């Protein structure tokens, strides 16, 4: 096990292995959050450090912990995409992962997302093209268009500026 991601922690290999193999340990979420903030290799992380099943089961809590540091935002987007891929593979294998029931996207978010998508398609742009213009990930564009993200008004303004056009909101 490479310890390069623990350069500033005084913790033994034995203790790291014990914590990462035991989701009930109080240090599990903080340690996995640190790992994902510092490692770029999903294959290494999911083979050497944490099982894909535990990664998927605890991703919402890990993500919440990572959000405490705004420097992790790009890492969260990266690992969210990995989570979605791993979760799909596990489901295809018939593995059941119990997560809290996901809330249905808010109709306001769905309306904004559909209008963003309409503007993007009018400009004959792909999600990747738009993501590059906005300096965000394609996955984030996808989640916004599906109504799965609560974006800020500043982010919405960036979308409208880059795409041109107008977005109309009617709140009941």
Secondary structure as GFF3:
##gff-version 3
##sequence-region A 1 172
A	DSSP	three_ten_helix	4	6	.	.	.	ID=ss1
A	DSSP	alpha_helix	13	20	.	.	.	ID=ss2
A	DSSP	alpha_helix	28	38	.	.	.	ID=ss3
A	DSSP	alpha_helix	42	44	.	.	.	ID=ss4
A	DSSP	pi_helix	45	49	.	.	.	ID=ss5
A	DSSP	alpha_helix	52	66	.	.	.	ID=ss6
A	DSSP	three_ten_helix	70	72	.	.	.	ID=ss7
A	DSSP	alpha_helix	73	92	.	.	.	ID=ss8
A	DSSP	alpha_helix	107	122	.	.	.	ID=ss9
A	DSSP	alpha_helix	127	134	.	.	.	ID=ss10
A	DSSP	alpha_helix	138	145	.	.	.	ID=ss11
A	DSSP	alpha_helix	153	163	.	.	.	ID=ss12
###
